Amino acid sequence: MEEIMSNCYLKAGDLYVNYDCLIIGGGIAGLQAAIQLGRYKRSVLVIDASWGRSTICRSYHNILGWPDGVAGHKLRELAKQHVAPYNVNFHYGKVMEAEKNDRGFTVTDETGNQFSGKCILLATGVMDRLPDLPGLLPCLGLTVYVCPDCDGYEISNKKTIVMGAGKTGATMALTLTYWTDDITYINHEQSDPGADLAKRLADKNIAYVNAPIKRILTENEWEFRGVELAGGKRLDADRGFVAFGGNKVNSDLAQQLGVERLENKHILVDPRTKMTNVANVWAAGDVVAHSELVTVAMGEGSQAAIWIQKKLLEMDRTDK
Ligand SMILES: Cc1cc2nc3c(=O)[nH]c(=O)nc-3n(C[C@H](O)[C@H](O)[C@H](O)COP(=O)(O)OP(=O)(O)OC[C@H]3O[C@@H](n4cnc5c(N)ncnc54)[C@H](O)[C@@H]3O)c2cc1C
């Protein structure tokens, strides 16, 4: 038991453990919560599918202490080092099912591994709908962005291409005029932006291209230089933004547990405790309804962990 409760990687068939807390999602919110709970000396299992915003963003730009940016994978690696002395375990897999029972909660991953815990924190995030364009992934966060609050500054006075779909892309292009006057909007999926948005694009001198993109043009793999359209025409630029809409909010497990969600599938939580409407189910990070930023995800992870500890202390007293 001693070995399994140290910072190890669990496999199917390992000893049965009822963790103090299961954290589903080992991104920014989940890892920050694991640090906090680890320091309360709680037994924690982080289960992570290894594909999320913090695995694809190669530079975050608005984080205290990292003025030159920091990659998502670097923060994730540092968090794992940080929790090494604590009772925090990791399992890599995708949780497909979650149920409430007399132990607390049991979750099952895609290969049938099951894990139980007294409490559960959903930190499963959101995944952007990205086009399958050669050259795109290595640029994300470095020279191609998704969020104006995070990276609008990065395109200041720079020639910028917005790659998008219909109204979502048009709205992003208009938003970005706060930062630069040199914008081309490529409506890659050619869905209709509507007459009103089309007029507003024209009024703001945003060049409009209604054609599919074939590939991203880069230098050194990650320096965006523009795009090649399906017809072979090349458009050059210094920076890119993607805005396709239809992002996937990873809240299916919340639905299975009876957790209240908004129409857009983001989870509702108590603003103070981050607990959902279902007892002992917490949620933090992008999957919760709010602005989708690293610093917010970190704050929520900590806040949820503080209230999870309060609940675990109550449980400790009742168990005696
Ligand atoms: C290109 C890009 C640039 C960005 N730039 C910035 C920036 O400069 N500044 C900033 O503040 N923010 C930025 N963001 C946003 C930032 O990445 C998110 O706010 C942050 O990652 C949210 O953390 P999270 O823990 O909620 O989700 P994530 O980091 O996405 O982590 C969620 C984790 O949950 C896992 N998961 C999901 N479902 C399951 C399941 N069923 N079972 C097991 N695991 C599961 C995923 O695999 C993932 O690892 C950017 C995002 C992108 C995509």
PDBQT file of the ligand as one rigid body, heavy atoms in Angstrom, charges set to zero:
ROOT
HETATM    1  C1  LIG A 401      -3.599  27.963 -28.349  1.00  0.00    +0.000 C 
HETATM    2  C2  LIG A 401      -4.000  28.371 -26.962  1.00  0.00    +0.000 A 
HETATM    3  C3  LIG A 401      -3.391  29.472 -26.377  1.00  0.00    +0.000 A 
HETATM    4  C4  LIG A 401      -3.761  29.868 -25.105  1.00  0.00    +0.000 A 
HETATM    5  N1  LIG A 401      -3.109  30.940 -24.556  1.00  0.00    +0.000 NA
HETATM    6  C5  LIG A 401      -3.394  31.298 -23.297  1.00  0.00    +0.000 A 
HETATM    7  C6  LIG A 401      -2.639  32.351 -22.657  1.00  0.00    +0.000 A 
HETATM    8  O1  LIG A 401      -1.724  32.951 -23.266  1.00  0.00    +0.000 OA
HETATM    9  N2  LIG A 401      -2.986  32.674 -21.398  1.00  0.00    +0.000 N 
HETATM   10  C7  LIG A 401      -3.975  32.027 -20.700  1.00  0.00    +0.000 A 
HETATM   11  O2  LIG A 401      -4.225  32.379 -19.552  1.00  0.00    +0.000 OA
HETATM   12  N3  LIG A 401      -4.669  31.028 -21.273  1.00  0.00    +0.000 NA
HETATM   13  C8  LIG A 401      -4.405  30.633 -22.541  1.00  0.00    +0.000 A 
HETATM   14  N4  LIG A 401      -5.100  29.598 -23.110  1.00  0.00    +0.000 N 
HETATM   15  C9  LIG A 401      -6.186  28.935 -22.337  1.00  0.00    +0.000 C 
HETATM   16  C10 LIG A 401      -5.633  27.907 -21.337  1.00  0.00    +0.000 C 
HETATM   17  O3  LIG A 401      -4.932  26.894 -22.027  1.00  0.00    +0.000 OA
HETATM   18  C11 LIG A 401      -6.779  27.308 -20.528  1.00  0.00    +0.000 C 
HETATM   19  O4  LIG A 401      -7.463  28.351 -19.850  1.00  0.00    +0.000 OA
HETATM   20  C12 LIG A 401      -6.252  26.309 -19.491  1.00  0.00    +0.000 C 
HETATM   21  O5  LIG A 401      -5.585  25.243 -20.125  1.00  0.00    +0.000 OA
HETATM   22  C13 LIG A 401      -7.430  25.779 -18.649  1.00  0.00    +0.000 C 
HETATM   23  O6  LIG A 401      -6.968  24.765 -17.796  1.00  0.00    +0.000 OA
HETATM   24  P1  LIG A 401      -7.909  23.519 -17.474  1.00  0.00    +0.000 P 
HETATM   25  O7  LIG A 401      -7.167  22.728 -16.441  1.00  0.00    +0.000 OA
HETATM   26  O8  LIG A 401      -9.296  23.953 -17.176  1.00  0.00    +0.000 OA
HETATM   27  O9  LIG A 401      -7.998  22.689 -18.831  1.00  0.00    +0.000 OA
HETATM   28  P2  LIG A 401      -6.852  21.933 -19.661  1.00  0.00    +0.000 P 
HETATM   29  O10 LIG A 401      -5.545  22.564 -19.468  1.00  0.00    +0.000 OA
HETATM   30  O11 LIG A 401      -7.407  21.831 -21.052  1.00  0.00    +0.000 OA
HETATM   31  O12 LIG A 401      -6.792  20.489 -18.999  1.00  0.00    +0.000 OA
HETATM   32  C14 LIG A 401      -7.896  19.612 -19.031  1.00  0.00    +0.000 C 
HETATM   33  C15 LIG A 401      -7.339  18.200 -18.969  1.00  0.00    +0.000 C 
HETATM   34  O13 LIG A 401      -8.441  17.303 -18.739  1.00  0.00    +0.000 OA
HETATM   35  C16 LIG A 401      -8.200  16.137 -19.495  1.00  0.00    +0.000 C 
HETATM   36  N5  LIG A 401      -9.496  15.457 -19.692  1.00  0.00    +0.000 N 
HETATM   37  C17 LIG A 401     -10.597  15.901 -20.332  1.00  0.00    +0.000 A 
HETATM   38  N6  LIG A 401     -11.596  14.980 -20.282  1.00  0.00    +0.000 NA
HETATM   39  C18 LIG A 401     -11.077  13.934 -19.585  1.00  0.00    +0.000 A 
HETATM   40  C19 LIG A 401     -11.603  12.668 -19.194  1.00  0.00    +0.000 A 
HETATM   41  N7  LIG A 401     -12.853  12.303 -19.505  1.00  0.00    +0.000 N 
HETATM   42  N8  LIG A 401     -10.794  11.811 -18.507  1.00  0.00    +0.000 NA
HETATM   43  C20 LIG A 401      -9.522  12.172 -18.190  1.00  0.00    +0.000 A 
HETATM   44  N9  LIG A 401      -8.972  13.361 -18.516  1.00  0.00    +0.000 NA
HETATM   45  C21 LIG A 401      -9.744  14.224 -19.208  1.00  0.00    +0.000 A 
HETATM   46  C22 LIG A 401      -7.567  16.626 -20.794  1.00  0.00    +0.000 C 
HETATM   47  O14 LIG A 401      -6.842  15.581 -21.421  1.00  0.00    +0.000 OA
HETATM   48  C23 LIG A 401      -6.668  17.746 -20.267  1.00  0.00    +0.000 C 
HETATM   49  O15 LIG A 401      -5.349  17.294 -20.017  1.00  0.00    +0.000 OA
HETATM   50  C24 LIG A 401      -4.766  29.167 -24.390  1.00  0.00    +0.000 A 
HETATM   51  C25 LIG A 401      -5.374  28.053 -24.979  1.00  0.00    +0.000 A 
HETATM   52  C26 LIG A 401      -5.002  27.655 -26.253  1.00  0.00    +0.000 A 
HETATM   53  C27 LIG A 401      -5.641  26.445 -26.871  1.00  0.00    +0.000 C 
ENDROOT
TORSDOF 0
